[in-house]
Amino acid sequence: MYESFYHLTGKPFQLSPDPTFYYESKGHKRAYAYLEYGLYQGEGFIVITGEVGAGKTTVVRNLLAHLDPTRVVAAHLVSTQLDADDLLRAVYRAFWLSTKNTDKASLLAQLEKFLTSIAAERKRALLLVDEAQNLTQRAVEELRMLSNFQVAEHALLQSFLVGQPELRRTMQSPEMQQFRQRVIASYHLGPLDRQETEGYIEHRLKHVGWKADPQLKPDAYDAIYAFTAGIPRRVNLVCNRLMLAGFLGEIHVLSAEDVEVVVGEIKDELGIVSTDSLALQGEQQARNAGPPGSNVQAMTPQRAAEQSTSLSAPIEARLTRLENTLLAVLNALRRILHAVEASDKKTDRVAS
């Protein structure tokens, strides 16, 4: 809706990951480099973790967009609480293979045959598992077993695991020692810093033809960063609402005050407690906490920030529903206005 008002060619702050909007911050550049390193090695596991909305999936899709299909056969699997047997069938489907045989031994034999045929064509098979924190330990162990498929000394399947920090906790389990030995590199993708947040916003705007309309004042970038903590998806949420508010108010210069109004609306709508409030609450709890060794766990400012991030997890869906409702109402009003104008013009013609 605001795209035409600001003369943009598309939506700059959509929530779904899109590799065409890929922004190479320091962290995203390192994460991508680790994936490329894994491709060069051609074996083992690469593990990339990061908070919700940090841009992990965008990095993965950017890699997929740049793979040479004549050299790499890639499968992208988004896991959802998969156990070992379910994972095996999901891998089959990710490589577009039929799963008519339900016997595990038959499935493994057919998968090895498929991977061997890929290797015979001088290609490599790559499995990218997104949301890998949802995998059970048995499922991760199943992936390790699949990495045992070899021709001579060359592995037939390489896997990249991408997920939230819970994935690291799974890997650190004593039962995962053999899997950890297969991990050739791992990286944790952190948030953007203040300068990168500004660069990220302008990068996405320029991608859709932005000509400094609307203009964002420096304090607007400060306010956006203060609320989002540099998490790209949260930046998208705030900026999308900010642009919509600018359109509704016919504003061409956006300041920190405009951002604060939008952020206040988001907090009121979603019942979000600010990080500062949580930190103050944590300090109070720390003062009231029991002595060392007690079962009372104080909320430190760091834990407060983590809780604030977890509270924002359902923001995207609720904001999307809210925005869609608002857009539907505005579009209906526009249609009514157009119909009224058309009727008035017809009346004028008849009268003349």
C-alpha positions as CSV (number, residue, x, y, z in Angstrom):
1,M,0.0,0.0,0.0
2,Y,2.7,2.5,1.0
3,E,4.8,1.4,-2.0
4,S,3.0,3.6,-4.5
5,F,3.0,6.6,-2.1
6,Y,6.8,6.4,-1.7
7,H,7.3,5.4,-5.4
8,L,8.8,2.0,-4.5
9,T,8.7,-1.0,-6.8
10,G,7.9,-3.5,-4.2
11,K,7.7,-4.3,-0.4
12,P,11.1,-3.6,1.2
13,F,10.4,-5.2,4.6
14,Q,8.5,-8.4,3.9
15,L,8.8,-11.0,6.7
16,S,9.6,-14.1,4.6
17,P,13.3,-14.8,3.8
18,D,14.2,-13.6,0.3
19,P,17.8,-14.1,-1.0
20,T,17.4,-11.1,-3.4
21,F,17.4,-8.9,-0.3
22,Y,20.5,-10.5,1.1
23,Y,22.5,-8.0,3.2
24,E,26.1,-8.9,3.9
25,S,26.8,-7.8,7.4
26,K,30.0,-8.9,9.1
27,G,28.2,-11.8,10.7
28,H,26.3,-12.9,7.6
29,K,29.5,-12.7,5.6
30,R,31.2,-15.0,8.1
31,A,28.3,-17.4,8.2
32,Y,28.3,-17.6,4.4
33,A,32.0,-18.1,4.4
34,Y,31.7,-21.1,6.7
35,L,29.1,-22.7,4.4
36,E,31.4,-22.1,1.4
37,Y,34.3,-23.6,3.4
38,G,32.1,-26.7,4.0
39,L,31.4,-27.0,0.3
40,Y,35.2,-26.8,-0.4
41,Q,35.9,-29.6,2.1
42,G,33.1,-31.8,0.7
43,E,32.5,-33.8,3.8
44,G,31.4,-33.6,7.4
45,F,28.9,-31.2,9.0
46,I,28.7,-27.4,9.1
47,V,26.6,-26.0,11.9
48,I,25.2,-22.4,11.8
49,T,23.1,-21.2,14.8
50,G,21.5,-17.9,15.6
51,E,18.6,-16.3,17.4
52,V,15.1,-16.2,15.9
53,G,15.0,-13.7,13.0
54,A,18.8,-13.4,12.8
55,G,18.8,-14.1,9.1
56,K,20.0,-17.8,9.0
57,T,17.5,-18.9,6.4
58,T,18.3,-16.0,4.2
59,V,22.0,-17.0,4.3
60,V,21.1,-20.6,3.4
61,R,18.8,-19.5,0.5
62,N,21.5,-17.2,-0.8
63,L,23.9,-20.1,-0.9
64,L,21.3,-22.3,-2.7
65,A,20.8,-19.5,-5.3
66,H,24.5,-19.5,-6.1
67,L,25.1,-23.2,-6.3
68,D,26.1,-24.7,-9.6
69,P,23.4,-27.3,-10.4
70,T,25.8,-29.1,-12.7
71,R,28.2,-29.8,-9.8
72,V,25.9,-29.9,-6.7
73,V,22.6,-31.6,-6.1
74,A,21.1,-29.8,-3.1
75,A,18.1,-30.6,-1.0
76,H,16.6,-28.1,1.5
77,L,14.8,-29.7,4.4
78,V,12.9,-27.7,7.1
79,S,12.6,-29.9,10.1
80,T,9.6,-30.0,12.4
81,Q,10.2,-32.3,15.5
82,L,11.4,-35.1,13.4
83,D,12.6,-38.4,14.9
84,A,15.1,-40.8,13.2
85,D,12.7,-42.7,11.0
86,D,10.7,-39.6,10.0
87,L,13.9,-37.8,9.2
88,L,15.0,-40.5,6.8
89,R,11.7,-40.2,4.8
90,A,12.0,-36.5,4.9
91,V,15.5,-36.7,3.4
92,Y,14.0,-38.9,0.6
93,R,11.3,-36.3,-0.2
94,A,13.8,-33.5,-0.1
95,F,15.8,-35.2,-2.8
96,W,12.5,-35.9,-4.8
97,L,12.7,-39.6,-4.2
98,S,9.8,-42.0,-3.8
99,T,9.1,-43.4,-0.3
100,K,6.9,-46.4,-1.3
101,N,9.1,-48.8,0.6
102,T,8.4,-48.4,4.3
103,D,11.2,-50.8,5.4
104,K,14.1,-48.8,6.8
105,A,16.7,-51.1,5.3
106,S,15.2,-50.7,1.8
107,L,15.1,-46.9,2.2
108,L,18.8,-46.8,3.2
109,A,19.7,-49.1,0.3
110,Q,17.8,-47.0,-2.2
111,L,19.3,-43.7,-0.8
112,E,22.8,-45.1,-1.0
113,K,22.1,-46.1,-4.6
114,F,20.9,-42.6,-5.5
115,L,23.9,-40.9,-3.8
116,T,26.2,-43.3,-5.7
117,S,24.6,-42.4,-9.0
118,I,25.1,-38.7,-8.2
119,A,28.8,-39.3,-7.5
120,A,29.1,-41.2,-10.8
121,E,28.0,-38.1,-12.6
122,R,30.8,-36.2,-10.8
123,K,28.3,-34.3,-8.7
124,R,28.0,-33.9,-5.0
125,A,24.9,-34.3,-2.8
126,L,24.3,-31.6,-0.2
127,L,21.6,-31.6,2.4
128,L,20.7,-28.4,4.2
129,V,18.6,-28.9,7.3
130,D,16.9,-25.7,8.5
131,E,15.3,-25.3,11.9
132,A,17.6,-28.1,13.0
133,Q,17.0,-27.3,16.7
134,N,13.8,-29.3,16.3
135,L,15.7,-32.6,15.6
136,T,15.8,-35.2,18.3
137,Q,19.1,-36.7,19.3
138,R,18.2,-39.9,17.5
139,A,17.5,-37.8,14.3
140,V,20.9,-36.1,14.5
141,E,22.5,-39.5,15.0
142,E,20.6,-40.7,11.9
143,L,22.2,-37.9,9.9
144,R,25.6,-38.9,11.2
145,M,25.0,-42.5,10.0
146,L,24.0,-41.2,6.6
147,S,27.4,-39.4,6.4
148,N,29.0,-42.9,6.5
149,F,28.0,-43.5,2.9
150,Q,31.2,-43.4,0.9
151,V,32.7,-44.3,-2.5
152,A,36.4,-45.1,-2.0
153,E,37.5,-42.3,0.4
154,H,34.9,-39.7,-0.7
155,A,31.7,-39.0,1.3
156,L,28.5,-39.3,-0.7
157,L,26.5,-36.9,1.4
158,Q,27.4,-33.7,3.1
159,S,25.0,-31.9,5.6
160,F,24.7,-28.4,6.8
161,L,22.6,-27.9,10.0
162,V,21.1,-24.4,10.6
163,G,19.0,-23.7,13.7
164,Q,18.4,-21.7,16.9
165,P,20.8,-21.9,19.9
166,E,19.0,-25.0,21.2
167,L,20.8,-26.9,18.5
168,R,24.1,-26.2,20.2
169,R,22.7,-27.6,23.5
170,T,21.7,-30.8,21.7
171,M,25.2,-31.1,20.2
172,Q,26.8,-30.6,23.7
173,S,25.0,-33.6,25.1
174,P,27.4,-36.5,26.1
175,E,25.5,-38.8,23.6
176,M,26.5,-36.5,20.7
177,Q,30.3,-37.0,21.0
178,Q,30.5,-39.0,17.8
179,F,28.5,-36.4,15.9
180,R,30.7,-33.5,17.2
181,Q,33.7,-35.3,15.8
182,R,32.1,-35.0,12.3
183,V,31.5,-31.2,12.6
184,I,34.3,-29.5,10.7
185,A,33.1,-25.9,11.5
186,S,30.4,-24.1,13.4
187,Y,29.4,-20.5,13.7
188,H,26.9,-18.5,15.7
189,L,25.2,-15.6,13.8
190,G,24.7,-12.6,16.1
191,P,22.6,-9.5,15.6
192,L,23.5,-6.4,13.5
193,D,25.2,-3.5,15.2
194,R,23.9,0.0,15.1
195,Q,25.8,0.9,11.8
196,E,24.8,-2.3,10.2
197,T,21.2,-1.8,11.1
198,E,21.1,1.5,9.3
199,G,22.9,-0.1,6.3
200,Y,20.4,-3.0,6.3
201,I,17.4,-0.7,6.2
202,E,18.8,1.4,3.4
203,H,19.9,-1.7,1.5
204,R,16.4,-3.1,1.5
205,L,14.9,0.3,0.5
206,K,17.3,0.8,-2.3
207,H,16.5,-2.7,-3.6
208,V,13.0,-1.4,-4.4
209,G,14.0,1.9,-5.9
210,W,14.1,4.1,-2.9
211,K,15.1,7.8,-3.7
212,A,15.3,9.1,-0.1
213,D,11.5,9.3,0.2
214,P,10.8,8.8,3.0
215,Q,13.8,10.3,4.6
216,L,14.9,8.7,7.9
217,K,16.6,10.9,10.3
218,P,19.6,9.6,12.2
219,D,17.6,9.5,15.5
220,A,15.0,7.3,13.7
221,Y,17.7,4.7,13.1
222,D,18.8,5.0,16.7
223,A,15.2,4.3,17.9
224,I,14.8,1.3,15.5
225,Y,18.0,-0.2,16.7
226,A,17.1,0.4,20.4
227,F,13.9,-1.6,20.1
228,T,15.0,-4.3,17.7
229,A,18.5,-4.9,19.1
230,G,19.7,-5.4,15.5
231,I,17.6,-8.6,14.8
232,P,16.8,-8.3,11.1
233,R,13.3,-9.8,11.3
234,R,12.3,-7.4,14.1
235,V,13.8,-4.5,12.1
236,N,11.5,-5.6,9.2
237,L,8.5,-5.6,11.5
238,V,9.2,-2.1,12.9
239,C,10.1,-0.6,9.5
240,N,7.1,-2.0,7.8
241,R,4.8,-0.5,10.4
242,L,6.8,2.8,10.2
243,M,6.4,3.0,6.5
244,L,2.7,2.3,6.8
245,A,2.3,4.9,9.4
246,G,4.2,7.4,7.2
247,F,1.8,6.7,4.4
248,L,-1.3,7.1,6.5
249,G,0.0,10.4,7.9
250,E,1.4,11.5,4.5
251,I,4.8,11.9,6.2
252,H,8.0,12.2,4.1
253,V,10.5,12.7,6.9
254,L,10.5,10.1,9.6
255,S,12.1,10.7,13.0
256,A,12.6,9.0,16.3
257,E,9.2,10.3,17.5
258,D,7.5,8.5,14.6
259,V,9.4,5.3,15.5
260,E,8.5,5.6,19.2
261,V,4.8,6.0,18.3
262,V,4.9,2.8,16.2
263,V,6.9,0.9,18.8
264,G,4.4,2.0,21.5
265,E,1.5,0.7,19.3
266,I,3.3,-2.6,18.8
267,K,3.9,-3.0,22.6
268,D,0.3,-2.1,23.4
269,E,-1.1,-4.5,20.8
270,L,1.1,-7.4,21.7
271,G,1.5,-6.9,25.4
272,I,5.3,-6.8,25.1
273,V,7.3,-5.7,28.2
274,S,10.2,-3.6,27.2
275,T,13.8,-4.8,27.8
276,D,14.5,-1.9,30.1
277,S,11.5,-2.9,32.3
278,L,12.6,-6.5,32.4
279,A,16.1,-5.4,33.3
280,L,14.9,-3.3,36.2
281,Q,12.7,-6.2,37.3
282,G,15.8,-8.5,37.0
283,E,17.9,-6.2,39.2
284,Q,15.1,-6.1,41.8
285,Q,14.9,-9.9,41.7
286,A,18.7,-10.1,42.0
287,R,18.6,-8.1,45.2
288,N,15.9,-10.3,46.6
289,A,17.5,-13.6,45.4
290,G,18.6,-16.1,48.0
291,P,22.2,-16.8,48.9
292,P,24.6,-18.7,46.5
293,G,23.5,-22.3,46.1
294,S,19.8,-21.6,46.6
295,N,17.2,-22.6,44.0
296,V,16.2,-19.0,43.4
297,Q,17.3,-17.9,39.9
298,A,17.6,-14.1,39.6
299,M,16.7,-12.4,36.3
300,T,19.8,-10.6,35.3
301,P,19.7,-7.9,32.6
302,Q,21.1,-10.4,30.1
303,R,18.3,-12.9,30.9
304,A,15.8,-10.1,30.7
305,A,17.0,-9.3,27.2
306,E,16.7,-13.0,26.3
307,Q,13.2,-13.1,27.7
308,S,12.3,-10.0,25.7
309,T,13.5,-11.7,22.5
310,S,11.4,-14.8,23.4
311,L,8.3,-12.7,24.0
312,S,8.7,-11.3,20.5
313,A,8.6,-14.7,18.9
314,P,4.8,-14.5,18.0
315,I,5.1,-10.9,16.9
316,E,5.3,-11.7,13.1
317,A,2.1,-13.6,12.8
318,R,0.1,-11.2,14.9
319,L,1.4,-8.1,13.2
320,T,0.9,-9.7,9.8
321,R,-2.8,-10.4,10.6
322,L,-3.2,-6.9,11.9
323,E,-1.6,-5.4,8.9
324,N,-3.7,-7.5,6.5
325,T,-6.9,-6.5,8.3
326,L,-5.9,-2.8,8.0
327,L,-5.0,-3.2,4.4
328,A,-8.3,-4.9,3.6
329,V,-10.3,-2.1,5.3
330,L,-8.4,0.6,3.5
331,N,-8.8,-1.2,0.1
332,A,-12.5,-1.5,0.7
333,L,-12.7,2.2,1.5
334,R,-10.8,3.0,-1.7
335,R,-13.2,0.9,-3.8
336,I,-16.2,2.7,-2.2
337,L,-14.6,6.1,-2.9
338,H,-13.9,5.1,-6.5
339,A,-17.5,3.8,-6.9
340,V,-18.8,7.1,-5.5
341,E,-16.6,9.2,-7.8
342,A,-17.7,7.1,-10.8
343,S,-21.3,7.5,-9.8
344,D,-20.9,11.3,-9.4
345,K,-19.3,11.6,-12.8
346,K,-22.1,9.6,-14.4
347,T,-24.6,11.8,-12.8
348,D,-22.8,14.9,-14.0
349,R,-22.8,13.6,-17.6
350,V,-26.5,12.8,-17.4
351,A,-27.3,16.3,-16.0
352,S,-25.3,18.0,-18.7
